[in-house]
Amino acid sequence: KKGWAAQLLKAQRKDGGWRLVDLGAGQWKRPEDVAEQMPSDAYATAFSIFVVRQAGVPADHPQLATGLEWLRKNQRESGRWFVRSPKRDGKHYISHAATMFAVMAFTSCGEDL
């Protein structure tokens, strides 16, 4: 668990978020090869915060606070978080999952939305 947490914390970007194309085996390829240019996204940010908390990193860790702030700044007026799929456009399942993980990330850190 600690190894996963360290890897996730290392993958955090300068803007405070994470991006899905940096997680896992790096097999994210869109037909137009734009995955490498994609910005931080809510799915990866919320997922990373939640997983790091589950690994025992304290809720007041500075990198988690930065990630939560990124989520606050990038929440849509509707209350959801939009995420463009690194594979292809279509249904917005990844946005729904991002919103779910964002709620779990805030809750795991004892934060209100």
C-alpha positions in Angstrom: 0.0 0.0 0.0 2.7 2.5 0.9 4.5 1.8 -2.4 1.3 2.6 -4.3 0.7 5.7 -2.3 4.3 6.9 -3.0 3.9 6.3 -6.7 0.6 8.2 -6.8 2.0 11.1 -4.9 4.9 11.2 -7.2 2.6 11.4 -10.2 0.8 14.6 -9.0 1.2 17.4 -11.5 2.3 21.0 -10.8 -1.3 22.2 -11.0 -2.2 20.0 -8.1 -4.1 17.4 -10.1 -3.3 14.0 -11.6 -4.1 12.8 -15.1 -5.3 9.3 -16.1 -2.7 9.0 -18.9 0.0 9.0 -16.2 -1.5 6.2 -14.1 -1.2 2.5 -14.8 0.8 1.0 -17.6 0.6 4.1 -19.9 -1.4 2.4 -22.5 -3.8 5.3 -23.2 -3.8 6.0 -26.9 -6.5 8.0 -28.7 -6.7 7.6 -32.4 -5.4 11.2 -32.8 -2.6 10.7 -30.3 -3.6 13.5 -28.0 -3.5 11.5 -24.8 0.0 12.7 -23.9 -1.2 16.4 -24.2 -4.2 15.9 -22.0 -4.3 18.0 -18.8 -5.0 16.9 -15.2 -8.4 15.4 -14.9 -11.0 14.9 -12.1 -11.1 11.1 -12.4 -7.4 10.6 -11.8 -7.2 13.3 -9.2 -10.1 12.1 -7.1 -9.1 8.4 -7.6 -5.6 9.1 -6.5 -6.6 11.1 -3.4 -9.0 8.3 -2.4 -6.5 5.5 -2.9 -3.7 7.4 -1.1 -6.1 7.9 1.9 -7.0 4.2 1.9 -3.2 3.4 2.0 -3.1 5.4 5.3 -1.7 8.7 4.2 -3.1 11.4 6.6 -5.9 13.5 5.4 -4.0 16.7 6.2 -1.1 15.7 3.9 -0.2 18.9 1.8 -0.4 17.1 -1.5 -3.9 15.9 -0.7 -5.0 19.4 0.2 -3.6 20.6 -3.1 -5.5 17.9 -5.0 -8.7 18.7 -3.2 -8.3 22.3 -4.1 -7.8 21.3 -7.8 -11.1 19.4 -7.6 -12.9 22.4 -6.1 -11.6 24.7 -8.9 -12.6 22.2 -11.6 -16.1 21.2 -10.5 -18.8 22.2 -13.0 -21.6 24.5 -12.0 -23.9 21.5 -12.3 -22.0 19.8 -9.5 -20.3 17.2 -11.6 -16.8 16.8 -12.8 -16.3 16.4 -16.6 -13.5 14.2 -17.9 -12.6 13.6 -21.5 -11.8 9.9 -22.1 -8.2 9.2 -22.9 -9.4 6.5 -25.3 -12.4 7.9 -27.2 -15.3 10.3 -26.9 -18.8 8.9 -26.5 -20.7 8.2 -23.4 -19.6 10.1 -20.3 -19.1 7.1 -18.0 -15.7 8.4 -16.9 -17.3 11.7 -15.8 -19.8 9.8 -13.7 -17.0 7.8 -12.1 -15.0 11.0 -11.6 -17.9 12.6 -9.7 -18.3 9.4 -7.6 -14.6 9.3 -6.7 -14.6 13.1 -6.0 -17.3 12.6 -3.4 -15.3 9.7 -1.9 -12.1 11.7 -2.0 -13.6 14.6 -0.1 -15.3 12.3 2.4 -12.2 10.2 3.0 -10.4 13.5 3.9 -13.2 14.6 6.2 -14.1 17.5 3.9 -17.4 18.9 2.8 -18.2 19.5 -0.8 
